Amino acid sequence: VRDLHDGLTQELAFIRSVGASLDGRSPVDPARVAALSDAAERAYLESRRLIDAVATKSESSMRISIRTLRDRVVGEIQHVAARAGVELAVAEGPGPMVVADSAALDLPALAREAATNAVRHGHATHLRLALWPDPKLLFVLEDDGVGIAPKSPDGHGLRGMRARAGRLGTGLHI
């Protein structure tokens, strides 16, 4: 369910939003059409990944190199930043990320949801991602958005982020 919310649903929401803006009343922006096509491709690939995961019931046995995992985390946030037109700076801590195999799915999805929330709900225009080698502090995402009210109830996204962080053996601090 979390993968549906954090991946496929995010892509479909973007496709719906851009599709609605292409109503024929204004000139078509080729960059928006390209972004729409990219989101559709990502949604398709995510749906295939979810189908494979359900079919094999082996999500936690995925093997992925630390470098590939780092690249997936950065890639997810770069994609959100590019799509939203916000600036992204990436800083790396010393040494490689230290994570369990189960992080192959959870860490990139957690990063994507954090960036999406910062942009969509916090109206951020700048994101800064710092990657760390400590298994209790995997990454820090800072933004210049309006933040979140201290007593705001957790929606699907925040609940999913907390669950993913728990599976990774760490916590979520906002």
N, C-alpha and C positions, 0 to 999 in steps of 0.2 A: 504494500500500500504506500509506504514512504517513497519507494522508487517511482511509483505512478505520479505522486504529488510533486516530488522534487525534480523529476526529469520530464517525462512525457507531458504532464499537464502544463508545465511551464512553457514548453515549446508550443503546445496547442494554443495556449492563451496568447502567446506572441503572434502566432499565425492568424488567429481570430482578430486581434487588434490591427495588424497590418492589413489584413484582408478588408476589414471595414473601412480603412482609410483609402483604399483603392476603389472608390465608389464610382469612378467614371466622371465625376464633376471637376476633377483637377488633372493636370498633366501627370502621367505616370513617371515616378522617379525610379530610374533603373537601379539605384542603390537599394531602395525599399523592396523592389522585386527580387533582387539578389538575396537580401536578408530573409525574405519570405521563403525563397527556395532553400536557403541554407537551413532555416528552422524546420522546414518540412522534411529535409533529409535527416536532420538530427532526431526528429520525432520518430521517423521511420526506423532508424538504427536503434534508438532506445526501445521502441516497441519490440523489435527483433531480439534485443538483449534480454528483455523481460520475459519474452516467450521462452527463450532458451533456458533462462534461469528457472522458470517454473517447471519446464519440461524435465530438466535434469536434477532439480532440487539440490544444486551444488554451488550456490553462490559463494559460500564461505570457503570453498576449496579452490577458488581462482588463484592462480599464481601470477604475480606481476612484479617486475623489478622495481626497486626503489626509484630509479631514475624515471622510469615510465610513470610511476605513481606521481612523482613530483611534477612531471610534464602534464599529466592529466589534471591535477589540481590547478596549476597555473593556467592551463588551456581553458578550463571551465570558467574561471574568473575573467580571463581575457575575452572570452566569447560574450559574457554578460556585459562587460565594459564596452566592448566594440559596438554591440547591438544597441546599447543605451546612449552611446556617444559620450561616455565619461572617461576621464584619464585614469590610467592604472600605473602604479609604480610597484616593482617587485624587488624585495630585498631578501637575501638568503642568510640564514644563520650558519654557524660553522658546522661542517660535517653533514652526513646524509640523514634523511628522515628515518626514524626508527619506528616501524609499525608492524602490526600483525598482518597476516595474509588477508584477513577479513576487511582490511582497510581499502582493498582494491575497489570496492563499490561504495563504501560509506564515505570515505574522505573526499573524493571528488564531488559527490552529491551534496555533502555538507558545505563545501566551499561554494558551490554553485548557488545553493539556497541562501547562504549568507550574503553573497554579492547581489543576488536578485532582490532580497529584502532591503538591502542598503539603498539600492537604486529605486526600486518601485515604491517602497513605503517611506524610506528616509529621504528620498529626493537627493541623494548624493551626486556630486559632480566629479569627485576625486576618490579613488580607492587606493589603498596601500596594502599590499600583501607581504607579510614576512613569514618565511618558512623556517622551521626550527627542527633540530635533531632530537629534541627531548620527546619521549613518547607521551608525556603528560601535557605538553604544549606543542601541538603539531603545526598550527599556523595562527597568525593574528591578522585579521582584516580590519583595517581602520578606514573610516570614511568621514566626509565633511557634511553628512546629512543631518537632519533634524533630530535623529535618535528615536528612541522608543520611550513611551511614558513608563515610569517605574512600576506601576501596578497594572499594566496592560495584561489582559488575559492572553495566554498562549494560543495562537491559532494552529492550524495544521502544520504550517511551515516550522514554527518554533518547536512544537512538540516533536516533529520529525528530527529536527536538528539536535534536540536534547537526547533523543533515543539513539541517534547515530553516534553522538559523542560518547554516550554511555557504552555502546558496543565497542568503541575504540579504546575504552579504558580511561577516558578523560572526561572533562566537563565542558559545558558551554557557558561562557561568561559574556554578557552583553553590557 
